[in-house]
């Protein structure tokens, strides 16, 4: 999701990631040859040889070397496809695409049809597929590759598309209008089956389900029932209505879905400017939804604890339509992007998480008990008991070409936290995780987003999307990337290759940039694996396929000018983590974000999402939108910038842009990433 231009909420004195990187560059300057620009650039790029290195920089000691321009992993794919700024999806030759499951399609009632004029009711929206598709996962039926349940997040809604043209000028917001927006959020569980014409919904399946911003959810774990989670409507502090701003996701070894609540603060109004925790979580006057005008629980002045009941990871059993979603408080409260799940060497469950805001932190949870594959019931509450940690990145060399990182415990067992009167119990640590992480000494990052774990090596990769708030006056020879317009991907290996370790070794996988605008010796051109043919900005979605290829999705500036000239619409790329080679695989339609990724078990189908097509640059979340066009977009012609998917797939009703899921398959029907 695009970063709202909020005031910065982290005013701690903890070091920023760019300060750590600057220190690294200074310490290693003697190891590098050539001009300062190319030397700095080489530090950010571990793949160097005579054919590909920029300038005359030498490789860092112990860093992996690119030995060939041809990646074995990428052999099934052609060269990068061109960028564009058109209202259509393009994909590499040899692949075919189809759009399914658009926002507003009937799901739990066959007659809840999408109305192109925006006149659907709140009750109809609650029976339809939600808006702004994001993270998702296909849960196959046992032993099947052609049938499963797709759990699909709906992050937010574009008001100018959700309502008829006469809505926004209203002086007040009705409860009906608020409930319609609430119903567009949450999660859809969709029963899919592969047929002669690819994948489609199974008609009237009992598994179809909508979980919205009004669906009852249980609070579980150490903070459940705490007075800070209690309200007049829920004095128990254990039952919340709804899950909101569902960004990316995770999948547990026992077959449940983790949906992550990200920018929950944007739904609340009348925050207290003098409350330090309201400031720390950005709770003020929302993002323009105005729900607090019609529904008291979103008015912080009337229901001060309601915001504390959001910002969690929510566990859902997709195969049990009657189950209650559970907000797992042991995983901490912040703006969760996704939840990447793996197992430690002793079988304990490890969940990596990023807090998607400028200058926020990276976290991991380690369960108290191990996963037991022979006893499914014993695993149901593993995420309610364990330790939460936050990451510190240092400039200390590990001796193998990578730098040292540490995980700091977030509980009163950490003396720094125990000495802080704001945390009398561990429940407060979990409810106000950001503040506890400040105390623990975490490193401020550039919007940590998706985290992905290599299927064989266990290496962990994270996208740091961008940070336009980094101060320009910090730029010098050792700090060449302020502000950070393009983002980067950082990776680390846990000590002993054990996900439960408390130390790790880290470096960069790629630094995005623009070699079209800047010379190759300028760090703003990006690292050496960024070229004119594959350049991009703002990496966001991230996933590995079973062959170990890394898929990178972007959610950045699509103006195609200035710092972003030549980069076109948002895109998806495929990379070889061994050689660093990256190729552009797909380009999306106008104004969209590319997000969400999952595969069929046989590898023949990839599913991704096109989110907010037609969201014009500058409105409602990015700078530079022409003010004279605002009313036109809001109230008169929502298809001014896009009519996707209708423009490319006429069988899907138009009238306004609609987020949708793309089905991607090879034209010859072979598996996308290797033999089944």
Residue pairs with C-beta under 8 A, 6 or more apart in sequence:
1 132
1 134
1 155
1 156
1 245
1 247
1 262
1 263
1 356
1 555
1 593
1 611
2 555
2 593
2 615
2 621
2 622
3 356
3 357
3 358
3 447
3 465
3 466
3 468
3 621
4 263
4 266
4 287
4 621
5 621
5 623
6 282
6 357
7 282
8 358
8 359
8 469
9 279
9 280
9 281
9 282
9 357
9 434
10 280
10 357
10 358
10 359
10 360
10 434
10 438
10 444
12 438
12 444
14 438
14 441
14 442
14 443
14 444
15 443
15 444
16 359
16 443
16 444
16 445
16 470
17 393
17 443
17 444
17 445
17 446
17 464
18 446
18 467
18 470
18 474
18 479
18 481
18 482
18 484
20 393
20 394
20 395
20 403
20 443
21 44
21 395
22 478
22 479
23 395
24 43
24 395
24 403
25 40
25 43
25 478
26 478
27 395
27 397
28 43
28 60
29 39
31 58
31 60
31 61
32 38
32 39
32 40
32 42
32 43
32 57
32 58
33 39
33 56
33 57
33 58
34 55
34 56
34 57
35 55
35 56
35 521
36 477
37 55
37 480
37 519
37 521
37 522
37 523
38 53
38 54
38 55
38 56
38 57
38 520
38 521
39 55
39 57
40 477
40 478
40 480
40 523
41 54
41 55
41 57
41 520
41 521
41 522
41 523
41 525
41 527
41 528
42 48
42 53
42 54
42 55
42 57
42 58
42 59
42 60
42 528
43 60
44 488
44 508
44 511
44 523
44 527
45 54
45 508
45 510
45 511
45 527
45 528
45 529
45 580
46 59
46 60
46 63
46 64
46 65
46 401
46 507
46 508
46 580
47 64
47 65
47 66
47 528
47 529
47 579
47 580
48 57
48 58
48 59
48 65
48 66
48 528
49 59
49 65
49 66
49 67
51 69
52 66
52 69
52 528
52 529
53 59
53 528
54 520
54 521
54 525
54 528
55 520
55 521
59 65
60 401
61 400
61 401
62 399
62 400
62 401
62 402
63 401
63 402
63 507
64 578
64 580
66 529
66 579
66 580
66 581
67 579
68 579
69 581
71 576
71 578
71 579
71 581
72 576
73 547
73 548
73 549
73 576
73 578
73 579
74 549
74 574
74 575
74 576
74 581
74 583
76 672
76 673
76 674
77 92
77 574
77 583
77 585
78 92
78 93
78 94
78 583
79 533
79 583
80 533
80 534
80 573
80 583
80 584
81 90
81 91
81 92
81 93
81 584
81 585
81 586
81 587
82 90
82 568
82 587
83 560
83 566
83 567
83 568
83 569
83 571
83 584
83 587
84 90
84 568
84 569
84 587
85 558
85 560
85 568
85 569
85 590
86 569
86 589
86 590
87 589
87 590
87 613
87 614
87 641
87 642
87 643
87 644
87 647
87 648
88 589
88 644
88 647
88 648
89 97
89 586
89 587
89 588
89 589
89 610
89 644
89 648
89 662
90 586
90 587
91 97
91 585
91 586
91 664
92 585
92 586
94 666
94 667
94 668
95 664
95 665
95 666
95 667
95 672
96 664
96 665
96 666
96 667
97 662
97 663
97 664
98 198
98 649
98 662
98 663
99 610
99 645
99 648
99 649
99 652
99 660
99 661
99 662
99 663
100 198
100 199
100 200
100 201
100 660
100 661
100 662
100 663
101 129
101 133
101 150
101 152
101 188
101 190
101 201
101 660
101 661
102 114
102 129
102 645
102 652
102 658
102 659
102 660
103 114
103 128
103 129
103 130
103 131
103 132
103 133
103 154
103 184
103 658
103 659
103 660
104 114
104 115
104 120
104 125
104 128
104 129
104 131
104 658
105 114
105 128
105 129
105 201
106 112
106 113
106 114
106 127
106 128
107 127
107 128
107 129
107 188
107 190
107 201
107 208
107 209
107 210
108 126
108 127
108 208
108 209
108 210
109 127
110 203
110 204
112 120
112 124
112 127
112 128
114 120
114 128
114 653
114 658
115 655
116 653
116 654
116 655
116 656
117 164
117 655
118 161
118 162
118 163
118 164
118 165
118 167
118 638
118 655
118 656
119 164
120 128
120 180
121 176
121 180
122 176
122 177
122 179
122 180
122 182
122 183
123 183
125 180
125 183
125 184
126 183
126 210
126 212
126 214
127 210
128 210
129 152
129 154
129 188
129 190
130 152
130 154
130 157
130 183
130 184
130 185
130 186
130 187
130 188
130 210
130 212
131 154
131 156
131 157
131 158
131 161
131 162
131 184
131 185
131 659
132 154
132 155
132 156
132 157
132 158
132 184
132 611
132 612
132 659
133 152
133 153
133 154
133 155
133 595
133 596
133 609
133 610
133 611
133 659
133 660
133 661
134 153
134 154
134 155
134 246
134 247
134 248
134 249
134 595
134 596
134 609
134 611
135 153
135 246
135 247
135 248
135 249
135 259
135 260
135 338
135 541
135 595
135 596
136 150
136 151
136 152
136 153
136 249
136 596
136 597
136 598
136 607
136 609
136 661
137 150
137 151
137 249
137 251
137 257
137 598
138 148
138 149
138 150
138 192
138 598
138 599
138 600
138 607
139 148
139 149
139 150
139 151
139 251
139 255
139 257
139 318
139 319
140 147
140 148
140 600
140 601
141 147
141 148
141 149
144 601
145 194
145 600
145 601
145 602
145 604
145 676
146 193
146 194
146 600
146 602
147 191
147 192
147 193
147 194
147 202
148 191
148 192
148 600
149 189
149 190
149 191
149 192
149 207
149 318
149 319
150 188
150 189
150 190
150 192
150 598
150 607
150 661
151 187
151 188
151 189
151 249
151 257
151 259
151 316
151 318
152 187
152 188
152 189
152 190
152 596
152 609
152 661
153 186
153 187
153 246
153 247
153 248
153 249
153 259
153 260
153 596
154 184
154 185
154 186
154 187
154 188
154 246
155 185
155 245
155 246
155 247
155 262
155 611
156 185
156 245
156 263
156 266
157 181
157 184
157 185
158 612
158 615
158 620
158 657
159 167
159 168
159 181
159 288
159 289
159 620
159 634
160 168
160 620
160 633
160 634
160 635
160 638
161 638
161 656
161 657
161 658
162 180
162 181
162 184
163 177
163 180
165 635
165 636
166 635
167 177
167 635
168 634
168 635
169 635
170 177
172 293
172 294
173 290
173 291
173 293
173 294
174 294
175 294
175 295
177 294
178 289
178 290
178 291
178 293
178 294
178 295
179 214
179 295
181 213
181 289
181 291
182 212
182 213
182 214
182 242
182 291
182 295
183 210
183 212
183 213
183 214
184 212
185 212
185 213
185 242
185 243
185 244
185 245
185 246
186 210
186 211
186 212
186 213
186 215
186 242
186 243
186 244
186 246
187 210
187 211
187 243
187 246
187 257
187 259
187 316
188 209
188 210
188 211
189 207
189 208
189 209
189 210
189 211
189 316
189 318
189 321
190 201
190 208
191 201
191 202
191 205
191 207
191 208
192 199
192 200
192 201
192 202
193 199
193 200
193 202
194 600
194 605
198 605
198 663
198 665
199 605
199 607
199 663
201 208
206 321
207 318
207 319
207 321
208 321
209 318
209 321
211 243
211 316
211 325
212 242
213 241
213 242
213 243
213 244
213 267
214 241
214 242
215 241
215 242
215 243
215 325
216 239
216 240
216 241
216 324
217 239
217 240
217 241
217 242
217 243
217 314
217 324
217 325
217 326
217 327
218 224
218 238
218 239
218 240
218 324
218 325
218 326
218 327
219 225
219 229
219 237
219 238
219 239
219 240
219 309
219 312
219 326
219 327
219 329
220 238
220 326
220 327
220 328
220 329
220 381
220 384
221 328
221 329
221 330
221 331
221 383
221 384
221 385
221 430
222 329
222 330
222 384
222 385
222 426
222 427
222 430
223 229
223 329
223 330
223 333
223 427
223 430
223 431
224 237
224 238
224 329
225 236
225 237
225 238
226 237
226 427
226 428
226 431
227 237
227 305
228 237
228 305
228 308
228 427
228 428
228 431
229 237
229 238
229 305
229 308
229 309
229 431
230 236
230 237
230 305
231 237
231 297
231 303
231 305
231 306
231 309
232 303
233 297
234 240
240 309
240 310
240 327
241 297
243 259
243 261
243 310
243 314
243 325
243 327
244 261
244 264
244 267
244 310
245 261
245 262
245 263
245 264
245 266
245 267
245 310
246 259
246 260
246 261
246 262
246 314
247 260
247 261
247 262
247 263
247 336
247 337
247 338
247 356
248 260
248 337
248 338
248 339
248 449
248 450
248 541
248 595
248 596
249 257
249 258
249 259
249 260
249 338
249 339
250 257
250 258
250 260
250 313
250 338
250 339
250 340
250 341
250 351
251 257
251 258
251 341
252 258
252 315
252 341
252 349
252 379
252 382
252 383
253 341
253 343
253 349
253 371
253 373
253 379
254 371
254 376
254 379
254 380
254 382
255 317
255 319
255 376
256 315
256 316
256 317
256 318
257 315
257 316
257 317
257 318
258 313
258 314
258 315
258 316
258 339
258 341
258 351
259 313
259 314
259 316
259 325
260 313
260 314
260 336
260 337
260 338
260 339
260 353
261 310
261 311
261 312
261 313
261 314
261 335
261 336
262 335
262 336
262 337
262 356
263 287
263 335
263 356
264 307
264 310
264 311
264 335
265 271
265 281
265 282
265 283
265 284
265 286
265 307
265 311
265 335
266 286
266 287
266 289
267 286
267 287
267 289
267 291
267 298
267 310
268 283
268 286
268 291
268 292
268 298
268 299
268 300
268 306
268 307
269 285
269 286
269 290
269 291
269 292
269 293
269 298
269 299
269 300
270 285
270 292
270 299
270 300
270 301
270 302
271 278
271 283
271 284
271 285
271 300
271 307
272 278
272 300
272 301
272 304
273 279
273 284
275 283
276 435
277 432
277 435
278 284
278 300
278 307
280 432
280 434
280 435
281 307
281 311
281 334
281 434
282 357
283 300
283 307
286 292
288 620
291 298
292 298
292 299
292 300
293 299
296 302
296 303
297 303
297 306
298 306
300 306
300 307
308 333
308 431
309 327
311 333
311 334
311 335
311 336
312 327
312 328
312 329
312 331
312 333
312 336
313 327
313 328
313 331
313 336
313 339
313 351
313 353
313 383
314 325
314 326
314 327
314 328
315 325
315 326
315 328
315 383
316 323
316 325
316 326
317 323
328 383
328 384
329 384
329 427
329 430
329 431
330 365
330 383
330 384
330 385
330 386
330 388
330 430
331 339
331 351
331 353
331 363
331 365
331 383
331 388
332 353
332 363
332 365
332 388
332 410
332 430
332 433
333 430
333 431
333 432
333 433
334 353
334 355
334 360
334 361
334 363
334 433
334 434
335 355
335 356
335 357
335 360
336 353
336 354
336 355
336 356
337 353
337 354
337 355
337 356
337 448
337 449
337 450
337 451
338 353
338 354
338 449
338 450
338 451
339 351
339 352
339 353
340 351
340 352
340 353
340 450
340 451
340 452
340 453
340 460
341 349
341 350
341 351
342 349
342 350
342 352
342 453
342 458
342 499
343 349
343 350
343 370
343 371
343 499
344 350
344 366
344 498
344 499
344 500
345 496
345 497
345 498
345 499
345 500
346 370
346 500
347 370
347 371
347 372
348 366
348 367
348 368
348 369
348 370
348 371
348 386
348 500
349 365
349 366
349 367
349 370
349 371
349 382
349 383
349 386
350 364
350 365
350 366
350 367
350 499
350 500
351 364
351 365
351 383
352 362
352 363
352 364
352 451
352 453
352 460
352 462
353 362
353 363
353 364
353 365
353 451
354 360
354 361
354 362
354 363
354 445
354 448
354 449
354 450
354 451
354 462
355 361
355 362
355 363
355 434
355 448
356 447
356 448
356 449
356 465
357 447
358 446
358 447
358 467
358 468
358 469
359 444
359 445
359 446
359 467
359 469
360 434
360 444
360 445
360 447
360 448
361 390
361 391
361 434
361 437
361 442
361 443
361 444
361 445
361 448
362 390
362 391
362 442
362 443
362 445
362 448
362 451
362 462
363 388
363 389
363 390
363 391
363 410
363 433
363 437
364 388
364 389
364 391
364 407
364 499
365 383
365 386
365 387
365 388
365 389
366 386
366 387
366 389
366 499
366 500
367 382
367 383
367 385
367 386
368 385
368 386
368 387
369 378
369 382
369 385
371 379
371 382
372 378
372 379
387 409
387 410
387 411
388 409
388 410
388 411
388 429
388 430
388 433
389 407
389 408
389 409
389 410
389 502
390 407
390 408
390 410
390 436
390 437
390 440
390 442
391 405
391 406
391 407
391 408
391 442
391 443
392 405
392 406
392 407
392 408
392 441
392 442
392 443
393 403
393 405
393 443
393 490
393 506
394 403
394 404
394 405
394 406
395 403
396 403
396 404
397 403
397 404
398 404
398 505
400 505
401 507
402 492
402 493
402 505
402 506
402 507
403 505
403 506
403 507
404 503
404 504
404 505
404 506
405 492
405 503
405 504
405 505
405 506
406 502
406 503
406 504
407 501
407 502
407 503
407 504
408 414
408 437
408 440
408 441
408 442
409 440
410 417
410 429
410 433
410 436
410 437
410 440
411 417
411 426
411 429
412 418
412 423
412 425
412 426
412 429
414 440
416 439
416 440
416 441
417 423
417 429
417 436
417 439
417 440
420 436
420 439
422 428
422 432
422 435
423 429
423 432
423 436
423 439
428 436
429 436
445 464
446 464
446 465
446 466
446 467
446 470
446 484
446 487
446 488
447 464
447 465
447 466
447 467
447 487
448 462
448 463
448 464
449 462
449 463
449 464
449 465
449 539
449 540
449 541
449 542
450 462
450 463
450 540
450 541
450 542
450 543
451 460
451 461
451 462
451 542
452 460
452 461
452 462
452 542
452 543
452 544
452 550
453 459
453 460
453 461
453 544
454 460
454 461
454 544
454 548
454 577
455 544
455 546
455 548
456 548
457 493
457 497
457 548
458 493
458 494
458 497
458 499
459 491
459 492
459 493
459 577
460 491
460 492
460 493
460 494
460 504
461 489
461 490
461 491
461 509
461 542
461 550
461 577
462 489
462 490
462 491
462 542
463 487
463 488
463 489
463 539
463 540
463 541
463 542
463 552
464 484
464 487
464 488
464 489
464 490
464 539
465 487
465 538
465 539
465 540
465 555
465 556
466 484
466 485
466 486
466 487
466 537
466 538
466 556
467 483
467 484
468 483
468 484
468 485
469 483
470 481
470 482
470 483
470 484
471 482
471 483
472 482
472 483
474 482
475 481
475 482
480 522
480 523
480 524
481 511
481 523
481 524
485 537
485 557
485 563
485 564
486 511
486 512
486 513
486 514
486 524
486 526
486 536
486 537
486 538
486 556
486 563
487 512
487 537
487 538
487 539
487 556
488 508
488 509
488 510
488 511
488 512
488 539
489 508
489 509
489 510
489 539
489 542
489 552
490 506
490 507
490 508
490 509
491 506
491 507
491 508
491 509
491 577
492 504
492 505
492 506
492 507
493 504
493 505
493 506
494 500
494 501
494 503
494 504
495 501
495 502
495 503
495 504
495 505
508 527
509 550
509 575
509 577
509 580
510 526
510 527
510 529
510 530
510 539
510 575
510 580
510 582
511 523
511 526
511 527
511 530
512 526
512 530
512 535
512 536
512 537
512 538
512 539
513 523
513 524
513 525
513 526
513 527
513 530
513 535
514 524
514 525
514 526
514 535
514 537
514 563
514 564
514 565
514 566
514 567
515 525
515 526
515 530
515 531
515 532
515 535
516 532
516 535
516 565
516 566
516 567
517 524
517 525
517 562
517 563
517 565
517 566
518 524
518 525
519 525
524 563
526 535
528 580
529 580
529 581
529 582
530 536
530 582
532 566
533 584
534 573
534 582
534 583
534 584
535 566
535 567
536 552
536 554
536 556
536 567
536 571
536 573
536 584
537 554
537 556
537 557
537 563
537 564
537 567
538 554
538 555
538 556
538 557
538 570
539 552
539 553
539 554
540 553
540 554
540 555
540 556
540 593
540 594
540 595
541 551
541 552
541 553
541 554
541 555
541 572
541 594
541 595
541 596
541 597
542 550
542 551
542 552
542 553
543 550
543 551
543 597
543 598
544 550
544 551
545 551
545 599
545 603
545 672
545 673
546 599
546 603
546 673
546 674
547 673
547 674
548 577
548 578
549 574
549 575
549 576
549 577
549 673
550 574
550 575
550 576
550 577
551 572
551 573
551 574
551 575
551 585
551 597
552 572
552 573
552 574
552 575
552 582
553 570
553 571
553 572
553 573
553 593
553 594
553 595
553 596
553 597
553 608
554 570
554 571
554 572
554 573
554 593
554 594
555 570
555 593
555 594
555 595
555 611
556 564
556 567
556 570
557 563
557 564
557 567
557 617
557 622
558 564
558 567
558 568
558 569
558 570
558 590
558 591
558 592
558 617
559 617
559 624
560 566
560 567
560 568
560 569
568 587
569 587
569 588
569 589
569 590
569 591
569 592
570 587
570 588
570 592
570 593
570 594
571 584
571 585
571 586
571 587
571 588
571 594
572 584
572 585
572 586
572 588
572 594
572 608
573 582
573 583
573 584
573 585
574 582
574 583
574 585
575 581
575 582
575 583
576 582
586 594
586 608
586 664
588 594
588 610
588 613
589 610
589 613
589 614
589 642
589 644
589 645
589 647
589 648
590 613
590 614
590 641
590 642
590 644
591 612
591 613
591 614
591 615
591 616
591 617
591 641
591 642
591 657
592 610
592 611
592 612
592 613
592 614
592 615
592 642
592 644
593 610
593 611
593 612
594 608
594 609
594 610
594 611
595 608
595 609
595 611
596 607
596 608
596 609
596 611
596 661
597 606
597 607
597 608
598 606
598 607
599 605
599 606
599 607
599 672
599 673
602 671
602 676
603 671
603 672
603 673
603 674
603 675
603 676
604 665
604 666
604 669
604 670
604 671
604 672
604 676
605 663
605 664
605 665
605 672
606 663
606 664
606 665
606 672
607 661
607 662
607 663
607 664
608 661
608 662
608 664
609 659
609 660
609 661
609 662
610 644
610 645
610 659
610 660
610 661
610 662
611 659
612 657
612 659
613 642
613 644
613 645
613 657
613 658
613 659
614 638
614 639
614 640
614 641
614 642
614 643
614 644
614 656
614 657
615 621
615 641
615 657
616 625
616 629
616 633
616 640
616 641
617 624
617 625
618 624
618 625
618 626
619 625
619 630
619 633
629 640
632 640
633 640
633 641
638 655
638 656
638 657
639 654
639 655
639 656
639 657
641 657
642 657
643 654
643 655
643 656
643 657
644 657
644 658
645 652
645 658
645 660
646 652
646 653
646 654
646 655
646 658
647 654
652 658
652 660
664 672
665 672
666 672
